[in-house]
Amino acid sequence: MNILILGSGGREHTFAWKLKQSPLCKALYVAPGNSGTAAIAENEAIGVTDFQAIKTLVLEKKINMVVVGPEDPLVQGIHDFFLNDADLKRVSVIGPEKAAAELEGSKEFAKEFMMRHNIPTAAYQSFNARTVEAGYQFLETLNPPYVLKADGLAAGKGVLILNDLNEAKAELKSMLVDAKFGEASTKVVIEEFLDGIELSCFVLTDGKNYKILPTAKDYKRIGEGDTGLNTGGMGAVSPVPFATPEFLNKIEEQVVKPTISGLQKDNLPYKGFVFIGLIKVGNEPIVIEYNVRMGDPETEVVLPRLKNDLAEIFQAIANQTLDTINIEIDERAATTVMLVSGGYPEAYEKGKEILGLDKLVDVLPFHAGASLKDDKVVTSGGRVIAITSYGNTYSEALKKSYQNIDKLHFDKMYYRKDIGFDL
């Protein structure tokens, strides 16, 4: 197969690294890609939502399969675009159709889906600019902290957790009336705060069958001890030590099965990854959110633990024969630590040369916000490189990641030294 991956982050470099190992993969393209994908595939300077340019590329390169990394093209309906085009409909697309992508595209849609299918989630109400006063009243009925979520896509930054009632009211107004997150916050979901420890569950589905991938836990806050602003993710660990077989069984019975059957009942066509953000409250799994693609940086620890041929799995998803695949997992732990640009997730500078990549030993460096300039690898985004390691325990794997990070340098490089601190 000729395969095209859409995206430019650490997730997409990991997909490329894994697909490249498959005998089924003849030619591999990434659009737009980064310095990491450039070394193992052909980068194409095309935006992930430029459907016409993607079509031209697919026809020109005789692409057989498109693997969609980020959420934007899915929410905008790239799968439907392929199905509705006579020249493209033979091409397999890994990612749900637009109607199902609303699970990530709208927090309210996801909440209604969970309520309909008895999937455990926090109590909530949603509001818009016209009902902001009712929003204030609802906040008054809750105990702090207060959880406000922009309904639409806000690049992982549209969730606020606030301890002060007046601040929560001010932020609600800022989101709904002053459009703090633009289109994404024309609606806001307010929900009860859940006290527990978070983890992510990843499920593959072909629309009928499902397979569960290893669990992972990522660290979203910029500061150590989980403080400061939310980011796209500062590191991740897999497997999650507190996810016992008994707890994993609860996730499958109470969350995964009703999710997959709910997609079928609601006629939401789905071929791809379902990312379920969970919180363990007591010993119960409660769903925080759905994403309709793999997580980043979780991909950088989940895929390295997958022993299967990924192209073969994707083919089975396309053909609805996922039940014939036996998922094999590496027993070792995998951890990743994200190196970020100084100032991220707020303003940061780009174009800083990354030194020491040639000195890394026994780790997998997955490039994210990094690109090639005059044969040098330079920073091009907030999250720059994810350093993934294996170990018999997550502590051993982390030690290896940190030892290798000591060999790397770019101006104002920052990373969290406490990934896994709460395990």
Secondary structure as the mmCIF struct_conf table of DSSP 4:
data_model
#
loop_
_struct_conf.conf_type_id
_struct_conf.id
_struct_conf.beg_label_comp_id
_struct_conf.beg_label_asym_id
_struct_conf.beg_label_seq_id
_struct_conf.end_label_comp_id
_struct_conf.end_label_asym_id
_struct_conf.end_label_seq_id
STRN STRN1 ASN A 2 GLY A 7
BEND BEND1 GLY A 9 GLY A 9
HELX_RH_AL_P HELX_RH_AL_P1 GLY A 10 LYS A 20
TURN_TY1_P TURN_TY1_P1 GLN A 21 GLN A 21
TURN_TY1_P TURN_TY1_P2 PRO A 23 LEU A 24
STRN STRN2 ALA A 27 PRO A 32
HELX_RH_AL_P HELX_RH_AL_P2 SER A 35 ALA A 38
TURN_TY1_P TURN_TY1_P3 ALA A 39 ILE A 40
BEND BEND2 ALA A 41 ALA A 41
STRN STRN3 GLU A 42 ASN A 43
TURN_TY1_P TURN_TY1_P4 VAL A 48 THR A 49
HELX_RH_AL_P HELX_RH_AL_P3 PHE A 51 GLU A 60
TURN_TY1_P TURN_TY1_P5 LYS A 61 LYS A 62
STRN STRN4 MET A 65 VAL A 68
BEND BEND3 PRO A 70 PRO A 70
HELX_RH_AL_P HELX_RH_AL_P4 GLU A 71 VAL A 75
TURN_TY1_P TURN_TY1_P6 GLN A 76 GLY A 77
HELX_RH_AL_P HELX_RH_AL_P5 ILE A 78 LEU A 83
TURN_TY1_P TURN_TY1_P7 ASN A 84 ASN A 84
TURN_TY1_P TURN_TY1_P8 ALA A 86 ARG A 90
BEND BEND4 VAL A 91 VAL A 91
STRN STRN5 SER A 92 ILE A 94
BEND BEND5 GLY A 95 GLY A 95
HELX_RH_AL_P HELX_RH_AL_P6 LYS A 98 GLY A 105
HELX_RH_AL_P HELX_RH_AL_P7 LYS A 107 ARG A 116
TURN_TY1_P TURN_TY1_P9 HIS A 117 ASN A 118
STRN STRN6 THR A 121 THR A 121
STRN STRN7 TYR A 124 ASN A 128
HELX_RH_3T_P HELX_RH_3T_P1 ALA A 129 THR A 131
HELX_RH_AL_P HELX_RH_AL_P8 VAL A 132 THR A 141
BEND BEND6 LEU A 142 LEU A 142
HELX_LH_PP_P HELX_LH_PP_P1 ASN A 143 ASN A 143
BEND BEND7 PRO A 144 PRO A 145
STRN STRN8 TYR A 146 ALA A 150
BEND BEND8 ASP A 151 GLY A 152
TURN_TY1_P TURN_TY1_P10 ALA A 155 GLY A 156
STRN STRN9 VAL A 159 LEU A 162
BEND BEND9 ASN A 163 ASN A 163
HELX_RH_AL_P HELX_RH_AL_P9 LEU A 165 LEU A 176
TURN_TY1_P TURN_TY1_P11 VAL A 177 VAL A 177
BEND BEND10 ASP A 178 ASP A 178
TURN_TY1_P TURN_TY1_P12 LYS A 180 PHE A 181
HELX_RH_3T_P HELX_RH_3T_P2 GLY A 182 SER A 185
BEND BEND11 THR A 186 THR A 186
STRN STRN10 LYS A 187 GLU A 191
BEND BEND12 GLY A 196 GLY A 196
STRN STRN11 ILE A 197 THR A 205
BEND BEND13 GLY A 207 LYS A 208
STRN STRN12 TYR A 210 ILE A 212
HELX_LH_PP_P HELX_LH_PP_P2 LEU A 213 THR A 215
STRN STRN13 ALA A 216 ALA A 216
STRN STRN14 LYS A 217 ASP A 218
STRN STRN15 ARG A 221 GLY A 223
TURN_TY1_P TURN_TY1_P13 GLU A 224 ASP A 226
STRN STRN16 THR A 227 ASN A 230
BEND BEND14 GLY A 232 GLY A 232
BEND BEND15 MET A 234 MET A 234
STRN STRN17 GLY A 235 SER A 238
BEND BEND16 PRO A 239 PRO A 239
TURN_TY1_P TURN_TY1_P14 PRO A 241 PHE A 242
HELX_RH_AL_P HELX_RH_AL_P10 PRO A 245 ILE A 251
HELX_RH_PI_P HELX_RH_PI_P1 GLU A 252 VAL A 256
HELX_RH_AL_P HELX_RH_AL_P11 LYS A 257 LYS A 265
TURN_TY1_P TURN_TY1_P15 ASP A 266 ASN A 267
STRN STRN18 GLY A 272 VAL A 281
TURN_TY1_P TURN_TY1_P16 GLY A 282 ASN A 283
STRN STRN19 GLU A 284 ASN A 291
BEND BEND17 VAL A 292 ARG A 293
TURN_TY1_P TURN_TY1_P17 ASP A 296 GLU A 298
HELX_RH_AL_P HELX_RH_AL_P12 THR A 299 VAL A 302
HELX_RH_3T_P HELX_RH_3T_P3 LEU A 303 ARG A 305
STRN STRN20 LEU A 306 LEU A 306
BEND BEND18 ASN A 308 ASN A 308
HELX_RH_AL_P HELX_RH_AL_P13 LEU A 310 ASN A 319
TURN_TY1_P TURN_TY1_P18 GLN A 320 GLN A 320
HELX_RH_3T_P HELX_RH_3T_P4 LEU A 322 THR A 324
STRN STRN21 ILE A 329 ILE A 329
BEND BEND19 GLU A 331 ARG A 332
STRN STRN22 ALA A 333 VAL A 340
TURN_TY1_P TURN_TY1_P19 GLY A 342 PRO A 345
BEND BEND20 GLU A 346 ALA A 347
HELX_LH_PP_P HELX_LH_PP_P3 LYS A 352 LYS A 352
STRN STRN23 GLU A 353 GLU A 353
HELX_LH_PP_P HELX_LH_PP_P4 ILE A 354 ILE A 354
STRN STRN24 LEU A 355 LEU A 355
HELX_RH_3T_P HELX_RH_3T_P5 LEU A 357 LYS A 359
BEND BEND21 ASP A 362 ASP A 362
STRN STRN25 LEU A 364 HIS A 367
BEND BEND22 ALA A 368 GLY A 369
STRN STRN26 ALA A 370 LYS A 373
TURN_TY1_P TURN_TY1_P20 ASP A 374 ASP A 375
STRN STRN27 LYS A 376 THR A 379
BEND BEND23 GLY A 381 GLY A 382
STRN STRN28 ARG A 383 GLY A 391
BEND BEND24 ASN A 392 THR A 393
HELX_RH_AL_P HELX_RH_AL_P14 TYR A 394 ILE A 405
TURN_TY1_P TURN_TY1_P21 ASP A 406 LYS A 407
STRN STRN29 HIS A 409 HIS A 409
TURN_TY1_P TURN_TY1_P22 ASP A 411 LYS A 412
STRN STRN30 TYR A 414 TYR A 414
TURN_TY1_P TURN_TY1_P23 LYS A 417 ASP A 422
#
